[in-house]
Amino acid sequence: MPKTRWEQIHRFLTFNRAKDPTKGPWFASVEPVASIIRGNCQAAVTASTWIAVDEAMAAFTGRSRHKVNLPGKPIPEGYKIWVLGLQGG
């Protein structure tokens, strides 16, 4: 990624921490964007009569305290996520 592109992204999409980090949850700084994403996801999915919830691994090898290491799995390192399966795909 070119330096100018990174500067543009950082300038227009910066999440600042709360002034007092003891107030509110750790994700409070991204709340305006999280609400928009949550609303769009709820509008895009229509629940059916057959619903299945499964867990999956998303591959990730970078630094994060949220990644999981499961050596016996096909994807040994990454994020553990919940997947919603609906009738019809």
N, C-alpha and C positions, 0 to 999 in steps of 0.2 A: 504494500500500500504506500503510495507516495506521501511524503511529509505534509504537503499542502492539503491532501484529502483528510489525513488524520487531524490536522488542525481545524478543518471545517467541521468535522464530526464532533470533535471535542468542544468546539466553541458553541455549537447549536444544540448539543445533546449531552449536557453535563448534569449529573445528579449530585447535589450537595448534601452532605450529612446534616442532620438536625443540629442546632446549636448546643443542645444538651443531649448527648447520646444515651443518657439513662432513661429518658422519656420515650415511650413508644417502642415498637418492635424494630429489629435490625433493618427491615425492608421499608421503613417509613419514607426514606429518601426517594424511592422509585414509585411511590403510591400514585401520582397522577398518571403515569404511563401504565401501571399495572391495572388501573380501573378501566382504561380504554381497551387494553388487550383482553381483559376478562369479559367485558361487554361484547366485544366482537366475537369471541369464542362462543359465548352463550347464544348469540344470534345465529351463528353458523351451524350449530348442531341442534338437530331435532331428535329428541329421544324417541325410541321405538319400544315395542313390547318386549324385545329380546335385547338385553344389555349384559355385557361381560366386562369385568375389570381384571386386568392382568398387570404384572410388573415386567419391565424390560430394562435393558441396559443400553445407554447411549454412549458410544466410545468417546473417551476424552483422556488425553495423556498430559495435559498441562497442569499448572498449579491451581489447586482449589482444595479447601478443607471439606468440601461437600462430595468429592468423588469417593467411590467405593472400589476396593480391590478384592475381586473374587477369582483367584487363580484357576479354579476348575471349570470356569464358564467359557463359552466361545468368545465373548468379549470380556477379557479379564479385568479391565480397568475403565472406569467411566462413571456416569451418573445413573443411579437407579431411579427409574421413572414409572409412573402409573399410566397405563394405557386403557382407554375406553373403547370397547368394541360394540358397534351397533349393528342391528340387522340391516343387511344390504351394503355393508362396507363402510 
